[in-house]
Amino acid sequence: MGKRIGLYIGGRRFDVDVDDKFALYLEAQMKDDFNVEGNNELKTVMQAYVRKSYELYKQNQKIEEILKKID
């Protein structure tokens, strides 16, 4: 089963279908990054993208450090 999650960006609604378990996580993250009840400007979306990309970058750095210690 899946869940549909929507967000307004630039006055348009965008919906995505995701797995139920991931939907819980995604909804919580989206509440931190976006106005889930109203419209979001493209600048807000870009800022959230950069913020999440940085988090992923830092996470990958930590994974690399751990892998080096294992080898």
mmCIF file of the N, C-alpha and C atoms, coordinates in Angstrom:
data_MODEL
# 
_entry.id   MODEL 
# 
loop_
_atom_site.group_PDB 
_atom_site.id 
_atom_site.type_symbol 
_atom_site.label_atom_id 
_atom_site.label_alt_id 
_atom_site.label_comp_id 
_atom_site.label_asym_id 
_atom_site.label_entity_id 
_atom_site.label_seq_id 
_atom_site.pdbx_PDB_ins_code 
_atom_site.Cartn_x 
_atom_site.Cartn_y 
_atom_site.Cartn_z 
_atom_site.occupancy 
_atom_site.B_iso_or_equiv 
_atom_site.pdbx_formal_charge 
_atom_site.auth_seq_id 
_atom_site.auth_comp_id 
_atom_site.auth_asym_id 
_atom_site.auth_atom_id 
_atom_site.pdbx_PDB_model_num 
ATOM 1   N N  . MET A 1 1  ? 0.849  -1.181 0.000  1.00 0.00 ? 1  MET A N  1 
ATOM 2   C CA . MET A 1 1  ? 0.000  0.000  0.000  1.00 0.00 ? 1  MET A CA 1 
ATOM 3   C C  . MET A 1 1  ? 0.887  1.233  0.000  1.00 0.00 ? 1  MET A C  1 
ATOM 4   N N  . GLY A 1 2  ? 0.414  2.307  -0.547 1.00 0.00 ? 2  GLY A N  1 
ATOM 5   C CA . GLY A 1 2  ? 1.174  3.542  -0.598 1.00 0.00 ? 2  GLY A CA 1 
ATOM 6   C C  . GLY A 1 2  ? 0.343  4.719  -0.136 1.00 0.00 ? 2  GLY A C  1 
ATOM 7   N N  . LYS A 1 3  ? 1.005  5.851  -0.083 1.00 0.00 ? 3  LYS A N  1 
ATOM 8   C CA . LYS A 1 3  ? 0.333  7.070  0.343  1.00 0.00 ? 3  LYS A CA 1 
ATOM 9   C C  . LYS A 1 3  ? 0.720  8.185  -0.612 1.00 0.00 ? 3  LYS A C  1 
ATOM 10  N N  . ARG A 1 4  ? -0.221 9.052  -0.904 1.00 0.00 ? 4  ARG A N  1 
ATOM 11  C CA . ARG A 1 4  ? 0.024  10.209 -1.763 1.00 0.00 ? 4  ARG A CA 1 
ATOM 12  C C  . ARG A 1 4  ? 0.265  11.423 -0.878 1.00 0.00 ? 4  ARG A C  1 
ATOM 13  N N  . ILE A 1 5  ? 1.380  12.099 -1.140 1.00 0.00 ? 5  ILE A N  1 
ATOM 14  C CA . ILE A 1 5  ? 1.742  13.300 -0.400 1.00 0.00 ? 5  ILE A CA 1 
ATOM 15  C C  . ILE A 1 5  ? 1.840  14.441 -1.393 1.00 0.00 ? 5  ILE A C  1 
ATOM 16  N N  . GLY A 1 6  ? 1.270  15.584 -1.038 1.00 0.00 ? 6  GLY A N  1 
ATOM 17  C CA . GLY A 1 6  ? 1.268  16.722 -1.943 1.00 0.00 ? 6  GLY A CA 1 
ATOM 18  C C  . GLY A 1 6  ? 1.871  17.964 -1.328 1.00 0.00 ? 6  GLY A C  1 
ATOM 19  N N  . LEU A 1 7  ? 2.348  18.839 -2.216 1.00 0.00 ? 7  LEU A N  1 
ATOM 20  C CA . LEU A 1 7  ? 2.958  20.087 -1.795 1.00 0.00 ? 7  LEU A CA 1 
ATOM 21  C C  . LEU A 1 7  ? 2.708  21.125 -2.890 1.00 0.00 ? 7  LEU A C  1 
ATOM 22  N N  . TYR A 1 8  ? 2.374  22.339 -2.472 1.00 0.00 ? 8  TYR A N  1 
ATOM 23  C CA . TYR A 1 8  ? 2.199  23.431 -3.419 1.00 0.00 ? 8  TYR A CA 1 
ATOM 24  C C  . TYR A 1 8  ? 3.516  24.170 -3.590 1.00 0.00 ? 8  TYR A C  1 
ATOM 25  N N  . ILE A 1 9  ? 3.941  24.276 -4.843 1.00 0.00 ? 9  ILE A N  1 
ATOM 26  C CA . ILE A 1 9  ? 5.170  24.982 -5.182 1.00 0.00 ? 9  ILE A CA 1 
ATOM 27  C C  . ILE A 1 9  ? 4.851  25.924 -6.335 1.00 0.00 ? 9  ILE A C  1 
ATOM 28  N N  . GLY A 1 10 ? 5.108  27.200 -6.111 1.00 0.00 ? 10 GLY A N  1 
ATOM 29  C CA . GLY A 1 10 ? 4.842  28.181 -7.156 1.00 0.00 ? 10 GLY A CA 1 
ATOM 30  C C  . GLY A 1 10 ? 3.391  28.190 -7.598 1.00 0.00 ? 10 GLY A C  1 
ATOM 31  N N  . GLY A 1 11 ? 2.496  27.915 -6.670 1.00 0.00 ? 11 GLY A N  1 
ATOM 32  C CA . GLY A 1 11 ? 1.070  27.930 -6.977 1.00 0.00 ? 11 GLY A CA 1 
ATOM 33  C C  . GLY A 1 11 ? 0.533  26.664 -7.631 1.00 0.00 ? 11 GLY A C  1 
ATOM 34  N N  . ARG A 1 12 ? 1.394  25.675 -7.845 1.00 0.00 ? 12 ARG A N  1 
ATOM 35  C CA . ARG A 1 12 ? 0.965  24.402 -8.434 1.00 0.00 ? 12 ARG A CA 1 
ATOM 36  C C  . ARG A 1 12 ? 1.123  23.296 -7.408 1.00 0.00 ? 12 ARG A C  1 
ATOM 37  N N  . ARG A 1 13 ? 0.201  22.364 -7.447 1.00 0.00 ? 13 ARG A N  1 
ATOM 38  C CA . ARG A 1 13 ? 0.273  21.219 -6.529 1.00 0.00 ? 13 ARG A CA 1 
ATOM 39  C C  . ARG A 1 13 ? 1.038  20.077 -7.197 1.00 0.00 ? 13 ARG A C  1 
ATOM 40  N N  . PHE A 1 14 ? 1.958  19.523 -6.429 1.00 0.00 ? 14 PHE A N  1 
ATOM 41  C CA . PHE A 1 14 ? 2.730  18.371 -6.874 1.00 0.00 ? 14 PHE A CA 1 
ATOM 42  C C  . PHE A 1 14 ? 2.475  17.238 -5.895 1.00 0.00 ? 14 PHE A C  1 
ATOM 43  N N  . ASP A 1 15 ? 2.086  16.083 -6.425 1.00 0.00 ? 15 ASP A N  1 
ATOM 44  C CA . ASP A 1 15 ? 1.804  14.902 -5.612 1.00 0.00 ? 15 ASP A CA 1 
ATOM 45  C C  . ASP A 1 15 ? 2.802  13.804 -5.942 1.00 0.00 ? 15 ASP A C  1 
ATOM 46  N N  . VAL A 1 16 ? 3.197  13.074 -4.902 1.00 0.00 ? 16 VAL A N  1 
ATOM 47  C CA . VAL A 1 16 ? 4.049  11.897 -5.084 1.00 0.00 ? 16 VAL A CA 1 
ATOM 48  C C  . VAL A 1 16 ? 3.434  10.738 -4.322 1.00 0.00 ? 16 VAL A C  1 
ATOM 49  N N  . ASP A 1 17 ? 3.549  9.567  -4.869 1.00 0.00 ? 17 ASP A N  1 
ATOM 50  C CA . ASP A 1 17 ? 3.096  8.345  -4.203 1.00 0.00 ? 17 ASP A CA 1 
ATOM 51  C C  . ASP A 1 17 ? 4.315  7.662  -3.605 1.00 0.00 ? 17 ASP A C  1 
ATOM 52  N N  . VAL A 1 18 ? 4.242  7.395  -2.308 1.00 0.00 ? 18 VAL A N  1 
ATOM 53  C CA . VAL A 1 18 ? 5.370  6.772  -1.620 1.00 0.00 ? 18 VAL A CA 1 
ATOM 54  C C  . VAL A 1 18 ? 4.876  5.634  -0.732 1.00 0.00 ? 18 VAL A C  1 
ATOM 55  N N  . ASP A 1 19 ? 5.794  4.779  -0.344 1.00 0.00 ? 19 ASP A N  1 
ATOM 56  C CA . ASP A 1 19 ? 5.530  3.679  0.581  1.00 0.00 ? 19 ASP A CA 1 
ATOM 57  C C  . ASP A 1 19 ? 5.030  4.240  1.909  1.00 0.00 ? 19 ASP A C  1 
ATOM 58  N N  . ASP A 1 20 ? 4.148  3.527  2.570  1.00 0.00 ? 20 ASP A N  1 
ATOM 59  C CA . ASP A 1 20 ? 3.564  3.990  3.830  1.00 0.00 ? 20 ASP A CA 1 
ATOM 60  C C  . ASP A 1 20 ? 4.613  4.313  4.893  1.00 0.00 ? 20 ASP A C  1 
ATOM 61  N N  . LYS A 1 21 ? 5.596  3.454  5.072  1.00 0.00 ? 21 LYS A N  1 
ATOM 62  C CA . LYS A 1 21 ? 6.616  3.685  6.086  1.00 0.00 ? 21 LYS A CA 1 
ATOM 63  C C  . LYS A 1 21 ? 7.440  4.934  5.764  1.00 0.00 ? 21 LYS A C  1 
ATOM 64  N N  . PHE A 1 22 ? 7.811  5.079  4.497  1.00 0.00 ? 22 PHE A N  1 
ATOM 65  C CA . PHE A 1 22 ? 8.574  6.255  4.087  1.00 0.00 ? 22 PHE A CA 1 
ATOM 66  C C  . PHE A 1 22 ? 7.721  7.514  4.194  1.00 0.00 ? 22 PHE A C  1 
ATOM 67  N N  . ALA A 1 23 ? 6.426  7.393  3.990  1.00 0.00 ? 23 ALA A N  1 
ATOM 68  C CA . ALA A 1 23 ? 5.522  8.545  4.052  1.00 0.00 ? 23 ALA A CA 1 
ATOM 69  C C  . ALA A 1 23 ? 5.583  9.211  5.425  1.00 0.00 ? 23 ALA A C  1 
ATOM 70  N N  . LEU A 1 24 ? 5.652  8.431  6.486  1.00 0.00 ? 24 LEU A N  1 
ATOM 71  C CA . LEU A 1 24 ? 5.740  9.000  7.830  1.00 0.00 ? 24 LEU A CA 1 
ATOM 72  C C  . LEU A 1 24 ? 6.989  9.849  7.981  1.00 0.00 ? 24 LEU A C  1 
ATOM 73  N N  . TYR A 1 25 ? 8.100  9.332  7.514  1.00 0.00 ? 25 TYR A N  1 
ATOM 74  C CA . TYR A 1 25 ? 9.370  10.057 7.579  1.00 0.00 ? 25 TYR A CA 1 
ATOM 75  C C  . TYR A 1 25 ? 9.315  11.302 6.697  1.00 0.00 ? 25 TYR A C  1 
ATOM 76  N N  . LEU A 1 26 ? 8.836  11.140 5.473  1.00 0.00 ? 26 LEU A N  1 
ATOM 77  C CA . LEU A 1 26 ? 8.792  12.246 4.520  1.00 0.00 ? 26 LEU A CA 1 
ATOM 78  C C  . LEU A 1 26 ? 7.897  13.378 5.014  1.00 0.00 ? 26 LEU A C  1 
ATOM 79  N N  . GLU A 1 27 ? 6.762  13.040 5.552  1.00 0.00 ? 27 GLU A N  1 
ATOM 80  C CA . GLU A 1 27 ? 5.852  14.069 6.070  1.00 0.00 ? 27 GLU A CA 1 
ATOM 81  C C  . GLU A 1 27 ? 6.513  14.878 7.187  1.00 0.00 ? 27 GLU A C  1 
ATOM 82  N N  . ALA A 1 28 ? 7.211  14.211 8.072  1.00 0.00 ? 28 ALA A N  1 
ATOM 83  C CA . ALA A 1 28 ? 7.900  14.913 9.161  1.00 0.00 ? 28 ALA A CA 1 
ATOM 84  C C  . ALA A 1 28 ? 8.985  15.834 8.615  1.00 0.00 ? 28 ALA A C  1 
ATOM 85  N N  . GLN A 1 29 ? 9.740  15.343 7.636  1.00 0.00 ? 29 GLN A N  1 
ATOM 86  C CA . GLN A 1 29 ? 10.795 16.155 7.037  1.00 0.00 ? 29 GLN A CA 1 
ATOM 87  C C  . GLN A 1 29 ? 10.216 17.354 6.296  1.00 0.00 ? 29 GLN A C  1 
ATOM 88  N N  . MET A 1 30 ? 9.133  17.133 5.581  1.00 0.00 ? 30 MET A N  1 
ATOM 89  C CA . MET A 1 30 ? 8.522  18.212 4.809  1.00 0.00 ? 30 MET A CA 1 
ATOM 90  C C  . MET A 1 30 ? 7.971  19.301 5.731  1.00 0.00 ? 30 MET A C  1 
ATOM 91  N N  . LYS A 1 31 ? 7.475  18.920 6.896  1.00 0.00 ? 31 LYS A N  1 
ATOM 92  C CA . LYS A 1 31 ? 6.983  19.920 7.858  1.00 0.00 ? 31 LYS A CA 1 
ATOM 93  C C  . LYS A 1 31 ? 8.122  20.819 8.326  1.00 0.00 ? 31 LYS A C  1 
ATOM 94  N N  . ASP A 1 32 ? 9.336  20.267 8.406  1.00 0.00 ? 32 ASP A N  1 
ATOM 95  C CA . ASP A 1 32 ? 10.496 21.063 8.809  1.00 0.00 ? 32 ASP A CA 1 
ATOM 96  C C  . ASP A 1 32 ? 10.960 22.004 7.699  1.00 0.00 ? 32 ASP A C  1 
ATOM 97  N N  . ASP A 1 33 ? 10.797 21.582 6.455  1.00 0.00 ? 33 ASP A N  1 
ATOM 98  C CA . ASP A 1 33 ? 11.359 22.324 5.325  1.00 0.00 ? 33 ASP A CA 1 
ATOM 99  C C  . ASP A 1 33 ? 10.378 23.222 4.588  1.00 0.00 ? 33 ASP A C  1 
ATOM 100 N N  . PHE A 1 34 ? 9.091  22.906 4.648  1.00 0.00 ? 34 PHE A N  1 
ATOM 101 C CA . PHE A 1 34 ? 8.125  23.603 3.800  1.00 0.00 ? 34 PHE A CA 1 
ATOM 102 C C  . PHE A 1 34 ? 6.885  24.042 4.570  1.00 0.00 ? 34 PHE A C  1 
ATOM 103 N N  . ASN A 1 35 ? 6.131  24.909 3.951  1.00 0.00 ? 35 ASN A N  1 
ATOM 104 C CA . ASN A 1 35 ? 4.802  25.261 4.421  1.00 0.00 ? 35 ASN A CA 1 
ATOM 105 C C  . ASN A 1 35 ? 3.865  24.209 3.833  1.00 0.00 ? 35 ASN A C  1 
ATOM 106 N N  . VAL A 1 36 ? 3.547  23.194 4.605  1.00 0.00 ? 36 VAL A N  1 
ATOM 107 C CA . VAL A 1 36 ? 2.751  22.081 4.079  1.00 0.00 ? 36 VAL A CA 1 
ATOM 108 C C  . VAL A 1 36 ? 1.277  22.437 3.932  1.00 0.00 ? 36 VAL A C  1 
ATOM 109 N N  . GLU A 1 37 ? 0.849  23.550 4.518  1.00 0.00 ? 37 GLU A N  1 
ATOM 110 C CA . GLU A 1 37 ? -0.548 23.970 4.428  1.00 0.00 ? 37 GLU A CA 1 
ATOM 111 C C  . GLU A 1 37 ? -0.779 25.000 3.329  1.00 0.00 ? 37 GLU A C  1 
ATOM 112 N N  . GLY A 1 38 ? 0.291  25.573 2.795  1.00 0.00 ? 38 GLY A N  1 
ATOM 113 C CA . GLY A 1 38 ? 0.131  26.626 1.796  1.00 0.00 ? 38 GLY A CA 1 
ATOM 114 C C  . GLY A 1 38 ? 1.160  26.513 0.692  1.00 0.00 ? 38 GLY A C  1 
ATOM 115 N N  . ASN A 1 39 ? 1.379  27.626 0.020  1.00 0.00 ? 39 ASN A N  1 
ATOM 116 C CA . ASN A 1 39 ? 2.272  27.672 -1.129 1.00 0.00 ? 39 ASN A CA 1 
ATOM 117 C C  . ASN A 1 39 ? 3.730  27.848 -0.697 1.00 0.00 ? 39 ASN A C  1 
ATOM 118 N N  . ASN A 1 40 ? 4.621  27.301 -1.486 1.00 0.00 ? 40 ASN A N  1 
ATOM 119 C CA . ASN A 1 40 ? 6.059  27.447 -1.281 1.00 0.00 ? 40 ASN A CA 1 
ATOM 120 C C  . ASN A 1 40 ? 6.670  28.063 -2.530 1.00 0.00 ? 40 ASN A C  1 
ATOM 121 N N  . GLU A 1 41 ? 7.533  29.011 -2.327 1.00 0.00 ? 41 GLU A N  1 
ATOM 122 C CA . GLU A 1 41 ? 8.240  29.625 -3.451 1.00 0.00 ? 41 GLU A CA 1 
ATOM 123 C C  . GLU A 1 41 ? 9.375  28.708 -3.898 1.00 0.00 ? 41 GLU A C  1 
ATOM 124 N N  . LEU A 1 42 ? 9.813  28.887 -5.131 1.00 0.00 ? 42 LEU A N  1 
ATOM 125 C CA . LEU A 1 42 ? 10.904 28.070 -5.656 1.00 0.00 ? 42 LEU A CA 1 
ATOM 126 C C  . LEU A 1 42 ? 12.182 28.238 -4.837 1.00 0.00 ? 42 LEU A C  1 
ATOM 127 N N  . LYS A 1 43 ? 12.404 29.439 -4.303 1.00 0.00 ? 43 LYS A N  1 
ATOM 128 C CA . LYS A 1 43 ? 13.584 29.682 -3.471 1.00 0.00 ? 43 LYS A CA 1 
ATOM 129 C C  . LYS A 1 43 ? 13.568 28.769 -2.246 1.00 0.00 ? 43 LYS A C  1 
ATOM 130 N N  . THR A 1 44 ? 12.416 28.574 -1.649 1.00 0.00 ? 44 THR A N  1 
ATOM 131 C CA . THR A 1 44 ? 12.282 27.699 -0.485 1.00 0.00 ? 44 THR A CA 1 
ATOM 132 C C  . THR A 1 44 ? 12.631 26.264 -0.849 1.00 0.00 ? 44 THR A C  1 
ATOM 133 N N  . VAL A 1 45 ? 12.182 25.825 -2.012 1.00 0.00 ? 45 VAL A N  1 
ATOM 134 C CA . VAL A 1 45 ? 12.474 24.463 -2.478 1.00 0.00 ? 45 VAL A CA 1 
ATOM 135 C C  . VAL A 1 45 ? 13.979 24.301 -2.706 1.00 0.00 ? 45 VAL A C  1 
ATOM 136 N N  . MET A 1 46 ? 14.593 25.296 -3.314 1.00 0.00 ? 46 MET A N  1 
ATOM 137 C CA . MET A 1 46 ? 16.032 25.238 -3.573 1.00 0.00 ? 46 MET A CA 1 
ATOM 138 C C  . MET A 1 46 ? 16.817 25.209 -2.264 1.00 0.00 ? 46 MET A C  1 
ATOM 139 N N  . GLN A 1 47 ? 16.427 26.019 -1.294 1.00 0.00 ? 47 GLN A N  1 
ATOM 140 C CA . GLN A 1 47 ? 17.105 26.021 0.002  1.00 0.00 ? 47 GLN A CA 1 
ATOM 141 C C  . GLN A 1 47 ? 16.982 24.664 0.687  1.00 0.00 ? 47 GLN A C  1 
ATOM 142 N N  . ALA A 1 48 ? 15.808 24.060 0.622  1.00 0.00 ? 48 ALA A N  1 
ATOM 143 C CA . ALA A 1 48 ? 15.611 22.741 1.228  1.00 0.00 ? 48 ALA A CA 1 
ATOM 144 C C  . ALA A 1 48 ? 16.461 21.695 0.516  1.00 0.00 ? 48 ALA A C  1 
ATOM 145 N N  . TYR A 1 49 ? 16.541 21.785 -0.801 1.00 0.00 ? 49 TYR A N  1 
ATOM 146 C CA . TYR A 1 49 ? 17.351 20.838 -1.572 1.00 0.00 ? 49 TYR A CA 1 
ATOM 147 C C  . TYR A 1 49 ? 18.824 20.938 -1.171 1.00 0.00 ? 49 TYR A C  1 
ATOM 148 N N  . VAL A 1 50 ? 19.325 22.152 -1.084 1.00 0.00 ? 50 VAL A N  1 
ATOM 149 C CA . VAL A 1 50 ? 20.735 22.342 -0.713 1.00 0.00 ? 50 VAL A CA 1 
ATOM 150 C C  . VAL A 1 50 ? 20.974 21.851 0.711  1.00 0.00 ? 50 VAL A C  1 
ATOM 151 N N  . ARG A 1 51 ? 20.067 22.147 1.622  1.00 0.00 ? 51 ARG A N  1 
ATOM 152 C CA . ARG A 1 51 ? 20.189 21.711 3.014  1.00 0.00 ? 51 ARG A CA 1 
ATOM 153 C C  . ARG A 1 51 ? 20.225 20.177 3.096  1.00 0.00 ? 51 ARG A C  1 
ATOM 154 N N  . LYS A 1 52 ? 19.322 19.510 2.390  1.00 0.00 ? 52 LYS A N  1 
ATOM 155 C CA . LYS A 1 52 ? 19.283 18.043 2.410  1.00 0.00 ? 52 LYS A CA 1 
ATOM 156 C C  . LYS A 1 52 ? 20.501 17.448 1.717  1.00 0.00 ? 52 LYS A C  1 
ATOM 157 N N  . SER A 1 53 ? 20.972 18.090 0.663  1.00 0.00 ? 53 SER A N  1 
ATOM 158 C CA . SER A 1 53 ? 22.171 17.606 -0.021 1.00 0.00 ? 53 SER A CA 1 
ATOM 159 C C  . SER A 1 53 ? 23.379 17.703 0.890  1.00 0.00 ? 53 SER A C  1 
ATOM 160 N N  . TYR A 1 54 ? 23.453 18.774 1.666  1.00 0.00 ? 54 TYR A N  1 
ATOM 161 C CA . TYR A 1 54 ? 24.562 18.920 2.608  1.00 0.00 ? 54 TYR A CA 1 
ATOM 162 C C  . TYR A 1 54 ? 24.494 17.839 3.683  1.00 0.00 ? 54 TYR A C  1 
ATOM 163 N N  . GLU A 1 55 ? 23.303 17.566 4.183  1.00 0.00 ? 55 GLU A N  1 
ATOM 164 C CA . GLU A 1 55 ? 23.139 16.495 5.175  1.00 0.00 ? 55 GLU A CA 1 
ATOM 165 C C  . GLU A 1 55 ? 23.596 15.162 4.604  1.00 0.00 ? 55 GLU A C  1 
ATOM 166 N N  . LEU A 1 56 ? 23.256 14.883 3.365  1.00 0.00 ? 56 LEU A N  1 
ATOM 167 C CA . LEU A 1 56 ? 23.671 13.647 2.707  1.00 0.00 ? 56 LEU A CA 1 
ATOM 168 C C  . LEU A 1 56 ? 25.189 13.613 2.522  1.00 0.00 ? 56 LEU A C  1 
ATOM 169 N N  . TYR A 1 57 ? 25.767 14.734 2.150  1.00 0.00 ? 57 TYR A N  1 
ATOM 170 C CA . TYR A 1 57 ? 27.218 14.848 1.994  1.00 0.00 ? 57 TYR A CA 1 
ATOM 171 C C  . TYR A 1 57 ? 27.936 14.514 3.300  1.00 0.00 ? 57 TYR A C  1 
ATOM 172 N N  . LYS A 1 58 ? 27.451 15.111 4.412  1.00 0.00 ? 58 LYS A N  1 
ATOM 173 C CA . LYS A 1 58 ? 28.063 14.859 5.714  1.00 0.00 ? 58 LYS A CA 1 
ATOM 174 C C  . LYS A 1 58 ? 27.897 13.387 6.115  1.00 0.00 ? 58 LYS A C  1 
ATOM 175 N N  . GLN A 1 59 ? 26.737 12.817 5.838  1.00 0.00 ? 59 GLN A N  1 
ATOM 176 C CA . GLN A 1 59 ? 26.484 11.412 6.144  1.00 0.00 ? 59 GLN A CA 1 
ATOM 177 C C  . GLN A 1 59 ? 27.422 10.510 5.348  1.00 0.00 ? 59 GLN A C  1 
ATOM 178 N N  . ASN A 1 60 ? 27.618 10.830 4.084  1.00 0.00 ? 60 ASN A N  1 
ATOM 179 C CA . ASN A 1 60 ? 28.533 10.034 3.248  1.00 0.00 ? 60 ASN A CA 1 
ATOM 180 C C  . ASN A 1 60 ? 29.973 10.141 3.741  1.00 0.00 ? 60 ASN A C  1 
ATOM 181 N N  . GLN A 1 61 ? 30.350 11.314 4.222  1.00 0.00 ? 61 GLN A N  1 
ATOM 182 C CA . GLN A 1 61 ? 31.698 11.471 4.796  1.00 0.00 ? 61 GLN A CA 1 
ATOM 183 C C  . GLN A 1 61 ? 31.876 10.556 6.000  1.00 0.00 ? 61 GLN A C  1 
ATOM 184 N N  . LYS A 1 62 ? 30.881 10.497 6.861  1.00 0.00 ? 62 LYS A N  1 
ATOM 185 C CA . LYS A 1 62 ? 30.950 9.630  8.036  1.00 0.00 ? 62 LYS A CA 1 
ATOM 186 C C  . LYS A 1 62 ? 31.015 8.165  7.642  1.00 0.00 ? 62 LYS A C  1 
ATOM 187 N N  . ILE A 1 63 ? 30.255 7.788  6.633  1.00 0.00 ? 63 ILE A N  1 
ATOM 188 C CA . ILE A 1 63 ? 30.277 6.398  6.146  1.00 0.00 ? 63 ILE A CA 1 
ATOM 189 C C  . ILE A 1 63 ? 31.677 6.062  5.626  1.00 0.00 ? 63 ILE A C  1 
ATOM 190 N N  . GLU A 1 64 ? 32.279 6.979  4.871  1.00 0.00 ? 64 GLU A N  1 
ATOM 191 C CA . GLU A 1 64 ? 33.629 6.757  4.338  1.00 0.00 ? 64 GLU A CA 1 
ATOM 192 C C  . GLU A 1 64 ? 34.635 6.582  5.484  1.00 0.00 ? 64 GLU A C  1 
ATOM 193 N N  . GLU A 1 65 ? 34.511 7.403  6.527  1.00 0.00 ? 65 GLU A N  1 
ATOM 194 C CA . GLU A 1 65 ? 35.408 7.299  7.681  1.00 0.00 ? 65 GLU A CA 1 
ATOM 195 C C  . GLU A 1 65 ? 35.263 5.932  8.341  1.00 0.00 ? 65 GLU A C  1 
ATOM 196 N N  . ILE A 1 66 ? 34.047 5.477  8.515  1.00 0.00 ? 66 ILE A N  1 
ATOM 197 C CA . ILE A 1 66 ? 33.788 4.170  9.135  1.00 0.00 ? 66 ILE A CA 1 
ATOM 198 C C  . ILE A 1 66 ? 34.358 3.049  8.270  1.00 0.00 ? 66 ILE A C  1 
ATOM 199 N N  . LEU A 1 67 ? 34.147 3.147  6.963  1.00 0.00 ? 67 LEU A N  1 
ATOM 200 C CA . LEU A 1 67 ? 34.660 2.108  6.060  1.00 0.00 ? 67 LEU A CA 1 
ATOM 201 C C  . LEU A 1 67 ? 36.182 2.050  6.084  1.00 0.00 ? 67 LEU A C  1 
ATOM 202 N N  . LYS A 1 68 ? 36.834 3.191  6.204  1.00 0.00 ? 68 LYS A N  1 
ATOM 203 C CA . LYS A 1 68 ? 38.296 3.206  6.276  1.00 0.00 ? 68 LYS A CA 1 
ATOM 204 C C  . LYS A 1 68 ? 38.773 2.520  7.557  1.00 0.00 ? 68 LYS A C  1 
ATOM 205 N N  . LYS A 1 69 ? 38.045 2.717  8.645  1.00 0.00 ? 69 LYS A N  1 
ATOM 206 C CA . LYS A 1 69 ? 38.417 2.077  9.912  1.00 0.00 ? 69 LYS A CA 1 
ATOM 207 C C  . LYS A 1 69 ? 38.222 0.570  9.859  1.00 0.00 ? 69 LYS A C  1 
ATOM 208 N N  . ILE A 1 70 ? 37.229 0.134  9.114  1.00 0.00 ? 70 ILE A N  1 
ATOM 209 C CA . ILE A 1 70 ? 36.950 -1.297 8.992  1.00 0.00 ? 70 ILE A CA 1 
ATOM 210 C C  . ILE A 1 70 ? 38.035 -1.991 8.173  1.00 0.00 ? 70 ILE A C  1 
ATOM 211 N N  . ASP A 1 71 ? 38.506 -1.316 7.121  1.00 0.00 ? 71 ASP A N  1 
ATOM 212 C CA . ASP A 1 71 ? 39.549 -1.913 6.268  1.00 0.00 ? 71 ASP A CA 1 
ATOM 213 C C  . ASP A 1 71 ? 40.810 -1.973 7.018  1.00 0.00 ? 71 ASP A C  1 
# 
